Amino acid sequence: MSNNGSKSSVDRISDLPDPMIHHIFSFLDMREVVQTSILSKRWTHLWKSTPNLDFYLSQYNISGGTSMECWKTKKFINLVNQVLVFRDTLTYTSSVSALKST
């Protein structure tokens, strides 16, 4: 707390080293990892160097051949393609996990 009794805003997460943030990312679906890019300027491109790529197909509720499922499938494929296109592949050796249905 500062002298006037108000709480000071300290950003401790942004002070973490990249490997620690990547470890935190490893618990998230890739869509959520990409969404973290809006949290701070430092994180804008941090998702591109995460070594773990987890895509959870179950989040898209794809089960049949209706037009809605086709749209969701295209959306999922687009996410995977965009992540692979924009990744920083020169920095890390990456492993793409199998599509999970959990």
N, C-alpha and C positions, 0 to 999 in steps of 0.2 A: 504494500500500500504506500501511496505517496503521502507527503506531509498533510495534505488537505483531506485525507480520509478516503479518497476515491481509489479504485483499483487501477493500476497501470496495465496497459495491454502489452503483454510480452508474447511474441511469437516464438515459442520454443521448438515447435515442429520444424520450422524452416531452418533451424540451426542444426538439425540432425544431418549426418553425412548421407550421401546418396545410397550407399549399400544398406543402411538402416531403413531408409524410405522404401527401397526396393523390397526389402524383407516384409514391410508392412503391406506393400502392394501384392505380395504373393498370396495373401489371404483374400484377395478381391477378384471378382470377375474382371476381365479385360475392359469391358464397357465402363465399369466403375473406376478402373485405373485411369482411363482416358478422361473421365469426367473430373478427376482431381486437378487437371490442368488449369482450371479456373480459380483454384484456391490461392495461388500467389504467382508472382512473375517468375520466381525461381522454378516453380513446378510446371510452367507452361510446356516445356519440352521434356520434362523428367520421365514421363510415361514412355517416351520413345526408346529409352535405354533399359527398361526393366527386363531382366533376363527370363522371367516366367510369363508365358502367355497362356492364360486359362480362359476359355470361352465356354460358357455354360449354356448349352442349347435349351435346357429346360426353362430358362428365363423368358424364352420366346413363345412357349406354349404351342409348339408345332406338333400336330398329331395326325393330320389328315390332308386331304387334297382340296379343301375349300379355297375360295379366293383369298380369304383372310389369312389362312395358313401359308399360301403361296407368297403373299405380301410379307409375312413375318420371316419366311425363309429367305427371301431376297434381302430383307433388312439385316438378317444375321450374316449372310454371305458378304454383304457390303461392309459390315463392321470388320469382319475378318480380313477382307481385302485391303481396307483403308489402314488397318493396323500394320499389316505386312508391308504396305507401300511406304508408309511414313516412319517406320522403325529406323533407329540408328543401329544398323547391323554391323558397323565397323568397330563399335566400342565393346560389345559383349558377344560371347558365344551364347546363343539362345537355344532353348528347347521349347517346342510347342507341345503342350499336353494334348492328349486325345480329347475329342469333344466329350464333355461330361453330361450325363443326363440326370445329375443329382440336383 
